[in-house]
Amino acid sequence: MSDEGYPEEPGFKTAGPSAEAAVKVAGSAKALRAAVFSTLLRCGHGMTADQIADNLRRSVLSVRPRVSELRRLGMIRASGARGKNESGMTATVWVVAKPLPNEVPK
């Protein structure tokens, strides 16, 4: 695995811990990506990655990469709004992207 399969597969930029992590999560990444997308679909008003992680009772460290993959796939987009995360900083609020005419979502 590398960035060649990204975003359908977890990617990494350099060999070492990032590559090891990508291999380790490869089996579960697709299911978690689907769960993240479903959570945003149900929500309707958008959520930050931290809120999605909380909703799914998963580590934000496993959810944030799935959010990035969904964005790269064009399935979600930034809403323009900001929400607070656990650290008190603001974060992007993500929403489901509307498909373009004649476009079949993945």
PyMOL commands that set and color helices and strands:
alter all, ss='L'
color gray80, all
select helices_A, chain A and resi 17-43+49-56+60-72
alter helices_A, ss='H'
color red, helices_A
select strands_A, chain A and resi 76-84+90-96
alter strands_A, ss='S'
color yellow, strands_A
deselect
rebuild
show_as cartoon
